[in-house]
Amino acid sequence: MNKFYDEFENSNSEYNDRLKQYLKDFRKGSISKSNLPDSETLEDMIHLCIVNENYSDALFICDEWTKKQPDSSDAWVKKGLTFLQMNKIRASIACFNKAQVLNPADSEALIHKSYALSELGNQADALTLIEKVLDYDPENEDALFNKGLILEELYDYESAIDIFNELLESDEFNKDACAELAFCFQALNDFDTAKEFFELVIEQDPFDYNIWYNYGLMNSQNGEFYRAIECYDLSIAIKNNFLLALNEKGKALSALGKMKQAIESFKLANEVNPRDTEIVLNIAHTYLEIDEYESAIIYFDKAIKINSRDYEPYYGRGLAYESILDYEKALDNYNFALKLSPESPEIWYAMANVFVTQEKLQEANDCFYYVLKYDASNADYWFDYAMNFHSLEQYKKAIFCLHNAVKIYPNFSQAYYWLYIIYALIDENELSIKYLKLAYLLEPEKYTELLEKTVNN
């Protein structure tokens, strides 16, 4: 949460009308260097455009300002901030660099350049710039706040918390510091403390839709999905058709098993942005979960039309075709997904399962090899590989896989049971009984009768 601009204090309608008239004059070309508004008015005009998400006009004003007053560091800073709002990070840095050349002591340019560098993932240089500002102005609250943000990016939450606690005394940054403290404590899984800070922010500004949304995210992370949905609903009530909240509400409803309602929420989000692949895939996967395979396929098709280079919709569509027993189409989709993501173990695993169903055991084995090549930490993968070796009567290889499964998951009773079976097949009776006993210790109700029969024989 970076404060690019102060709150727009001058809500006087006459003044706003004058700003709009200036904007019209700019568009007509009737503003020259001689009748250029003062810098404060220009800043207000740019801010008015940005709060209305009218970035093209904001940039137009900045261009005119920098053309008519190329030596104004303020003009270049505001142009840089406008580029930041447009997510044109490198262009914003170029503007901040220009402002620095014109006014090396301009702390505002350094602070915003620091933020831009952080957005590019260059937190080390960003922190260096902020420290430079704080060296000659240790009380600079903008710099302190941005330092806290950078420390968050570096996962140094404890140090960030120290800074944001200091800023709680600030009239300007109190609310934002509370919000960042909430995020820090959330990141540390201290949900009770995070909740206290979210509530403090809401007490100050109950109509901040972003805070309600982020409060919802925290509740979702904490497994409090009903409370999360309440937060998302309040966020949506404040900002109609708020896409992020609609999407997260769908996820929370899905977590509660309310699949039809989840689909409704995802579809509302899809109406807001029909080309958001994640939302389309959320709809598709939810249909898949409730066994509505044809509907799932329709939405996987839509996701592919949006982004044909993403493996996930091909993989998902393969799962849907596999579920309706159309194995050839399932394999076609899995193969296409593998072309896009050849090291994805879940795709190789899905292919292996199709081949097992088709009793093509050697083809399944080839797939299981790649499953374990790319993820050797999954006990279920090792177990299924063992079962395929068992079907191929390659018992020693099956035993090797089962031992790997129980190394990963020592309470895997079914794996011990199959060690009992396979050791018996190769006449290793002592080992066979040993593993049956281990299976019995984990699930006595399941294996008591079998153990008694085996020991008595």
Stockholm file with secondary structure:
# STOCKHOLM 1.0

chainA/1-457         MNKFYDEFENSNSEYNDRLKQYLKDFRKGSISKSNLPDSETLEDMIHLCIVNENYSDALFICDEWTKKQPDSSDAWVKKGLTFLQMNKIRASIACFNKAQVLNPADSEALIHKSYALSELGNQADALTLIEKVLDYDPENEDALFNKGLILEELYDYESAIDIFNELLESDEFNKDACAELAFCFQALNDFDTAKEFFELVIEQDPFDYNIWYNYGLMNSQNGEFYRAIECYDLSIAIKNNFLLALNEKGKALSALGKMKQAIESFKLANEVNPRDTEIVLNIAHTYLEIDEYESAIIYFDKAIKINSRDYEPYYGRGLAYESILDYEKALDNYNFALKLSPESPEIWYAMANVFVTQEKLQEANDCFYYVLKYDASNADYWFDYAMNFHSLEQYKKAIFCLHNAVKIYPNFSQAYYWLYIIYALIDENELSIKYLKLAYLLEPEKYTELLEKTVNN
#=GR chainA/1-457 SS CCCSSCCCCCCCHHHHHHHHHHHHHHHHTCCCSTTCCCHHHHHHHHHHHHHTTCHHHHHHHHHHHHHHCTTCHHHHHHHHHHHHHTTCHHHHHHHHHHHHHHCTTCHHHHHHHHHHHHHTTCHHHHHHHHHHHHHHCTTCHHHHHHHHHHHHHTTCHHHHHHHHHHGGGCTTTHHHHHHHHHHHHHHTTCHHHHHHHHHHHHHHCTTCHHHHHHHHHHHHHTTCHHHHHHHHHHHHHHSTTCHHHHHHHHHHHHHTTCHHHHHHHHHHHHHHCTTCHHHHHHHHHHHHHTTCHHHHHHHHHHHHHHCTTCHHHHHHHHHHHHHTTCHHHHHHHHHHHHHHCTTCHHHHHHHHHHHHHTTCHHHHHHHHHHHHHHCTTCHHHHHHHHHHHHHTTCHHHHHHHHHHHHHHCTTCHHHHHHHHHHHHHTTCHHHHHHHHHHHHHHCHHHHHHHHHHHHHC
#=GC SS_cons         CCCSSCCCCCCCHHHHHHHHHHHHHHHHTCCCSTTCCCHHHHHHHHHHHHHTTCHHHHHHHHHHHHHHCTTCHHHHHHHHHHHHHTTCHHHHHHHHHHHHHHCTTCHHHHHHHHHHHHHTTCHHHHHHHHHHHHHHCTTCHHHHHHHHHHHHHTTCHHHHHHHHHHGGGCTTTHHHHHHHHHHHHHHTTCHHHHHHHHHHHHHHCTTCHHHHHHHHHHHHHTTCHHHHHHHHHHHHHHSTTCHHHHHHHHHHHHHTTCHHHHHHHHHHHHHHCTTCHHHHHHHHHHHHHTTCHHHHHHHHHHHHHHCTTCHHHHHHHHHHHHHTTCHHHHHHHHHHHHHHCTTCHHHHHHHHHHHHHTTCHHHHHHHHHHHHHHCTTCHHHHHHHHHHHHHTTCHHHHHHHHHHHHHHCTTCHHHHHHHHHHHHHTTCHHHHHHHHHHHHHHCHHHHHHHHHHHHHC
//
